[in-house]
């Protein structure tokens, strides 16, 4: 039975950090629902101009209806964390111990949600010190899985490991 994965995303996401994991999730039978401020809006990636049409607006979703959360990197998570609705949404998954997959700059949303305290995690080099200040134990490797719940990776090169561990966690 496939899981329902909430994907929070907005303009200037890192294209491959969205497209590759989504393909892996769908190939494994999971459903991916994109969430932004408004349903039906098109958001654009920062590298390859990948277009994504948003499935749901943040005000129309309940985090309880999803099995997991995916946060692609790029500039998208930094924009989303300025909106308390996305912060609260992400916090739900961490508090409820549901799977959370965050790559590159994705953990920025988890920093703002104050949910990294005591967690093993990684992220893009430029945010690792921010993650440490947020209480995370930062490990500089391609993928870090914490408490069988949180999967984090640093950059696009880490995507194969990120996908493997994320899909494994959904089994």
C-alpha positions in Angstrom: 0.0 0.0 0.0 1.5 3.3 -1.1 2.0 6.2 1.3 0.8 9.7 0.8 3.8 12.1 0.8 3.2 15.9 1.4 5.8 17.9 -0.6 6.2 21.5 0.4 7.7 23.5 -2.5 7.8 26.9 -4.1 9.7 28.8 -6.7 13.5 28.4 -7.0 13.6 24.8 -5.7 16.6 22.8 -6.8 15.1 20.9 -9.8 16.9 17.5 -9.5 16.3 17.5 -5.7 12.6 17.4 -6.5 12.3 15.4 -9.7 14.6 12.5 -8.7 13.1 11.7 -5.3 9.6 12.2 -6.6 10.3 9.6 -9.4 11.7 7.2 -6.8 8.6 7.7 -4.6 6.2 7.2 -7.5 8.2 4.2 -8.8 7.8 2.6 -5.4 4.0 3.1 -5.5 3.7 6.2 -3.3 1.5 9.3 -4.0 3.2 12.7 -4.0 1.1 15.8 -3.2 2.7 19.2 -3.8 1.7 22.0 -1.4 2.4 25.7 -1.7 0.4 28.9 -0.8 -2.2 28.3 -3.6 -3.5 25.3 -5.4 -3.1 25.3 -9.2 -0.1 27.7 -9.2 2.9 26.8 -11.3 6.3 27.0 -9.5 9.6 26.9 -11.3 13.0 25.3 -10.4 16.1 27.4 -10.3 18.4 25.3 -12.5 16.5 23.7 -15.3 13.2 25.7 -15.2 11.3 22.6 -14.2 7.6 23.5 -13.8 5.5 22.0 -11.1 1.8 22.6 -10.8 0.7 22.7 -7.1 -1.8 20.1 -6.0 -3.0 21.8 -2.8 -2.9 25.1 -1.0 -1.4 25.1 2.5 -4.8 26.3 4.0 -6.6 23.3 2.4 -4.5 20.5 3.8 -4.3 18.8 7.2 -0.9 17.3 8.1 -2.8 14.3 9.7 -3.9 13.2 6.2 -0.3 12.5 5.1 2.1 9.7 5.9 5.4 11.6 5.3 6.9 15.0 4.4 9.4 15.7 1.7 11.3 19.0 1.6 13.3 19.6 -1.6 16.2 22.1 -1.4 17.2 25.2 -3.4 15.8 28.6 -2.2 12.3 27.1 -1.7 12.7 26.0 1.9 14.1 29.4 3.0 11.0 31.1 1.4 8.6 28.7 3.0 10.0 29.0 6.5 9.0 32.7 6.5 5.4 31.5 6.5 4.2 30.2 9.9 1.7 27.8 8.2 4.5 25.8 6.6 6.6 25.8 9.8 3.6 24.5 11.7 2.9 21.9 9.0 6.5 20.6 9.1 6.6 20.6 12.9 3.6 18.2 12.9 5.5 15.5 11.1 8.5 15.8 13.4 6.4 15.9 16.6 4.3 12.9 15.4 7.4 10.9 14.4 6.3 10.6 10.8 8.9 10.2 8.1 10.5 13.4 7.0 12.9 13.7 4.0 14.9 16.9 3.7 17.7 17.4 1.2 20.3 20.3 0.9 18.6 23.4 2.2 15.4 21.5 3.2 16.4 21.3 6.9 16.1 25.1 7.0 12.3 24.6 7.5 13.0 22.1 10.3 15.4 24.7 12.0 12.6 27.3 12.0 10.2 24.7 13.3 12.7 24.1 16.2 12.6 20.3 15.6 16.3 19.4 15.2 17.3 19.4 18.8 19.1 16.2 19.6 18.8 14.9 16.1 21.5 13.4 13.9 21.2 15.2 10.5 23.0 16.8 7.6 22.4 19.5 5.1 24.0 21.8 2.6 27.4 22.9 3.8 26.3 26.6 4.2 23.5 25.6 6.7 25.4 23.0 8.8 26.4 25.6 11.4 22.8 26.8 11.6 21.7 23.2 12.1 24.3 22.9 15.0 22.9 26.1 16.6 19.4 24.5 16.3 20.7 21.6 18.4 21.3 19.0 15.7 24.3 16.7 15.7 25.5 17.4 12.2 27.2 14.5 10.4 29.0 15.3 7.1 28.0 12.3 4.9 25.8 11.7 1.9 22.8 10.5 3.9 21.9 10.5 7.6 18.9 8.5 9.0 17.9 9.5 12.5 15.5 7.5 14.8 14.1 5.7 11.8 12.2 8.9 11.0 14.3 11.7 9.6 16.3 11.3 6.4 18.7 14.2 5.4 21.3 14.7 2.6 23.7 17.5 1.7 23.5 18.1 -2.1 22.4 16.7 -5.5 25.3 14.2 -5.6 23.8 12.5 -2.5 20.4 11.9 -4.2 20.9 8.2 -4.9 21.6 7.5 -1.2 18.8 9.9 -0.2 16.3 8.2 -2.4 17.4 4.7 -1.3 17.0 5.5 2.5 13.8 7.5 2.0 12.1 4.7 0.1 13.4 2.1 2.6 11.9 4.1 5.5 8.5 4.1 3.8 8.4 0.2 3.7 
